[in-house]
Amino acid sequence: MDGWTLSRKQDIAAVEISACQSVRVVSVQSIGAQYIARSACLGISRSHRHGARFALIDNTQEYRFQVMAGHSQFKNIMHRKGAQDKKRAKIFTKLAREITVSAKISDDISSNPRLRAAIVAARGQNMPKDNIDRAIKKATGAGEGDNFEEVRYEGYGTAGVAVVVEALTDNRNRTASEVRAAFAKSGGNLGETGSVGFMFNRLGEIVYPADKASADEMFEAALEAGAANAESDDENHVIETEIEELNNVREALTEKFGDPESAKLVFRAVTEADVSVEQGQSVMKLVDALEDNDDVQNVWTNVNWTDEIIAALDN
């Protein structure tokens, strides 16, 4: 029974079969981003059309589903651009910094999930073992190196879009100056801390390649592990978690599917901003300029990356 769609108005939801039969959901219980629905019909199959996904709980009249937030295609854009445009040495520099900062918490991988995730990411980019070991030694004092600290910048790009920049730097003044210059050159401006942060949710994100499991298998495993959301496309499975659940969900999924490509805290826009193709291209130039800086680890925006903008960027 495929082809279900979901519409939701306040606490009343309706499920509609593609054959035009209507099934009324008689009650909806909200649990965070997750909903438990009791329906007058049996046998609803899993579906993920129109941003809704259904998972059969039992063979009675209770169904679990989620209303998706509409995951931005920005991650996939950056994934493709990263593979095409960035030099390996620059990638290694960023990865090494994350390993060093993570190892300062503890160099024991089993008790330090952040370090484990950093090493998994490094291995995913074929970073040599010697480079990984050297980055860990910098943190433990066994090697010489700079003392990196985490900093965050917030500002506005073209058309007033919100931009959050995460960096690891050994010189705050230098990094702030370079980030400010990148914003200015793109027609944006660097703001004060907190100026746009409220426009984003801080949450955990776990990414697996698409060939690790089917969309339904990953979705069900993620929910069972305690994830808040899971979405899949032709390239990746993206699992979202509450901040405090990131490590638990990652460990549960690792047991089932192996190490993920990445597992980290991210910023996800509460509401995405619609921009023109030209404005989208301008924002991407800012993102590229920021990511070209060795100190910058991540760049997040609230742009709605439409298919039209993506096509223009690909060209």
N, C-alpha and C positions, 0 to 999 in steps of 0.2 A: 504494500500500500504506500507507494511513493507519491510525491507531489503535494505535500501538506504546506500550508502557509499559516502564519500566525498574525493576528492583529490583537492589540491589547489597549484597552482604554481603562485607566485607573485600575480597579481590582476585578474587572470583567474581561475575560479572554474568550476568543472563539477560534475553533479550528475548522478549517474548510478543506474538504477533499477535492481533488482535481476533477472528480466526476460530478461536482457541484452539490454533493450531499453535505449537509451542515451538521456539525457535532458541537454541542454547547459544553464549554468547560464550566462546571457548576461552582467551583471555588478555586481560588488561587492563593497560596501561602507564599509570601516573600521571605527568602533567607539570603540576605545580601543581594548579589546579582543573580541568584538562583531562585527558581520558582517551583513549587510542587502543585500540580494541577490535578483535580479530580474531575473526570469526564464521564459523560453518559454513554460513552462508546468504548469498546475494547479493541485491542489489536493495533494501536497506533505504532507505526514503524518509525525508525530514526530518520530524520530529515534535517537538512541544513539550508533550506531555501529561505530567502528573505530575512536572513540574520537570526533564524530561530533553529534550535536543535532539540530533538525529542529523544529521550532514552527511556525505554520501558523498565519500570521498577519491578513490577510483578504482573501476574495475569488477572488482576482485579481491575480496579478503575483508577489507579493512581499512576501518574506520569511525571517524570522530572524533565524540565526543560530550562533553557537559558535564553534570555533576550540578549543578543550580542550587541556590542557597542559599535560595531563597524570598524574593524581594525584597519588602520591606515596602511596604504601600500608603500609608505615611505621606507619601511624597513627593507622591503624587497628592492626598491630603487637603490638604496645604499649598498645592499648586498651585491647587486650587479655592478654598480659603479666601483665598489671597492675592489672587486675581482679584476676589473678592466683597467682602472686608472692608477691605483696606488702601487708604489714601489715596495718590493719585499723588505728592504732595509728599514723603511719608515714604519711598516707594520710591526717588524720585530722590535723596534724602539718602543713603540706604544705597549706592546705585549710585555716586554721586559720591565717596564715601569710598573705595570699593574702587578706583575709577579713580585717585584721588590716591595711595593707598598703592602701587598697582601701578606707576604712572608714576615713582615714586622709584627703582625698579630701573633703568628706562630708559624714555624717552619714544618710543623707536623701536618701533612696533608689530610690525615684521617680526622683530625680535630679542627681543621680550618677549611670549611667549604669554599670560602672565597679564593683561597690559594689553589685549591683543587680545580675550581672552575677556570682560574687564570691559566693554569698549566694545560688543561684540556683545550682551551682556546688556542694556546701557543702550539700545541701538537697538531691541532687542526690546520694550522698555517705552515706546518712542516718546519717549525723553528727547531734548530739543532739542540740536542740535549745539553751540550756545553753552554749554550747561551742561556738556557733555562737555569742550569745549576749556578751559573755566574750571577744571574739576577737574584737568586735566593741568597747567595753568599753576601751580596751587598747589604741585604737586610739584617743578616745575622752577625755582621761585623767581620766575617771571614774574608771579605773582599772589600776593595776600596770603591767608593762611589758616592754619588750625590745623595742628599737627604731630600726626598720628594715628599710633598704634602698635597693633599687633595683640596682643590678650590673649585668654586662654581660661580659662573657669570650668567647674568640674565639681561636680555635686551630685546630690541625690536628690529625686525628686518623690513623689507619692502612691504608696503600696504599695511604696516603695523602688526605683522604676524609676530607671534611670541617665539623667542629662541632661548633655549637653555644650553649652556656649554659646561661640560665637566672636564677638568684638567688635572694633571699631576705635574707639579712644577718644583724646581729647586730655586726659583727666583720669581716671587710673586709680582714684583714690579715689571719685570720683562714681559711676563705672560699677559698681565693686565694691559700693558701698552700695545702688545701685538693683537690681542683680541679686540681692543677698542678700535684699532686701526682697520681691522677687517670689517667691523660693523660700519664704520664711517665710509669706507671705500664703496660699500654696497648700497649706501643710501640709508642705512639704519643707524641705530645709536645704542650704545651700551647703557643699561639702566642700573638702578640700585638693586641690591639683594632683596628678593621678594617682590620685585616689580611685575614679574610674569609667572613666578612659581605657582601661584594660586590657580593658574589656568591648566595645571597638569596634576595628574594623580601619580604618586610614587608607588610602584608595585614591582613584583618580581616577574621576570620573563625567562622562560626556558625554551630553547629552540632545538628542534630535531630536523634532520633532513627528511624529505617526504617519503623516501624509500624505507624508512625505519618501520613504518606501520601504515595501515589504512587510516583515513580520517576518523572513521568510527572507532577503530581500536584505540587510537591515541586519545580521542575525546573521552571515551569511557574510562580508560586508565587514568587520565588526568583528573577527572571528577572524583574517582574512587580514592585517589591520592590526596585529595583536598584542594585541588586547583579551583580558581574562581571562573576560569574561562579557557577555552581551547579552540583555535581556528587553524584550518589547513588550506594550503593551496598547492600548486604544482611543484613548488620548490621546498616548502618548509611546513612543519607543524609548529605553531607558536602557542605556548601555554602561559597563561597569566595566573599569578598567585598574589595573595596578600603578602606584605613584606615579611611578616613573621613566619609564614608558611613556605617561603621559597626553598629553604634547605630540606625540609621534610618532603616536599613534593619532588624535588630534584632527586633525593635519595631513593624514593619509591619508584620513580620512573627509570632511574639508572639500573635498578635491579631487574626491571622488565625489558628495557630497550638498550641498555648500555649508556655510556657517557653522552650527554647532549653536546651539540655544537657550542652552545653558550648557556650560561645560567647566571643572571645578574639582575640588579635593580635597575629599573628604567623609569623614564618619565613618559606618561601617556596623556595626550591632550584630552581635557574634559570635553571640549567642543572644538571641532576642527574649523578652520577659517577657509572660506572659499576665496580663491584668487584667480586672476586671469592666467593664461598661458605665459604671457610675458612676465608677469609678477612671479609666477612659479619658477621661471628660469632665473630670475634675479635672486630669489631666495636660495636656489640651489648653488648659485655662484658664491653666495656668502657661506653656505655649508661647506662647499669645496675648499674655500679659502681657510676656514677655521680648521677643517680636518687636515689640511696640509701642514698645520703647525704641530710639531713633535709633542708639545705639551698637552695638546687637546686629545682627550680620550673619546668623548661622545658629544654629539650635537643633536638636540631634540627641537622640533618645531611643531606648531599646531596647524600646519598647512594641510588642506584636503587635497591629496595628490591624485587628481582625477586621471582617467585614462588619456584624456586629451593632453594633459601636462606631461604625463609619462612618455607619450609618443613623441612629443616635441623634444624632450630631454634625450631620448634614445637616438634621435636624428642629429 
